[in-house]
Amino acid sequence: MIEWLAANWVNIIILAVVGGLIALAVIVLVKDKKAGKSSCGCNCANCAMAGKCHSAAKTKK
């Protein structure tokens, strides 16, 4: 087992960093969703789904 770890430690570190970045992205998306922020970051005036995307937020206010 230790030989395998010694042979693959670079891959393990890279996978840990990538996994951490993915987890951070998910956390940010969840926080933004709870805060009512849009995840697209675009102008809704040009979006074909503008009426569907934010209809729940409009009815809560």
C-alpha positions in Angstrom: 0.0 0.0 0.0 2.8 2.4 0.9 4.5 1.6 -2.4 1.4 2.5 -4.3 1.0 5.8 -2.5 4.7 6.6 -3.1 4.2 5.9 -6.8 1.0 7.9 -7.2 1.3 10.8 -4.7 1.3 13.4 -7.5 -2.0 12.0 -8.9 -3.5 11.9 -5.4 -2.6 15.6 -4.8 -4.0 16.7 -8.2 -7.2 14.8 -7.6 -7.5 16.3 -4.1 -7.1 19.8 -5.5 -9.6 19.3 -8.4 -12.1 17.7 -5.9 -11.7 20.7 -3.6 -12.3 23.2 -6.5 -15.4 21.3 -7.5 -16.7 21.3 -3.9 -16.0 25.0 -3.7 -17.9 25.7 -6.9 -20.9 23.7 -5.6 -20.8 25.5 -2.3 -20.8 28.9 -4.1 -23.7 27.8 -6.3 -25.8 26.6 -3.3 -25.1 29.9 -1.4 -26.1 32.0 -4.5 -29.3 29.9 -5.0 -30.3 30.4 -1.3 -29.6 34.1 -1.6 -31.8 34.3 -4.7 -29.0 35.2 -7.1 -29.1 34.0 -10.7 -26.5 31.4 -11.6 -26.3 32.5 -15.3 -25.0 36.0 -14.7 -26.5 37.2 -18.0 -29.1 39.8 -18.9 -32.6 38.3 -18.6 -33.9 40.7 -21.2 -32.2 38.6 -24.0 -33.1 35.2 -22.5 -35.9 33.1 -24.0 -36.6 31.5 -20.6 -36.7 34.8 -18.6 -40.4 34.4 -17.7 -39.9 30.8 -16.5 -36.6 31.2 -14.7 -37.5 33.9 -12.3 -41.3 33.4 -12.0 -41.0 31.7 -8.5 -38.9 34.6 -7.2 -41.4 37.2 -8.4 -44.4 35.5 -6.8 -42.6 35.3 -3.4 -42.1 39.1 -3.2 
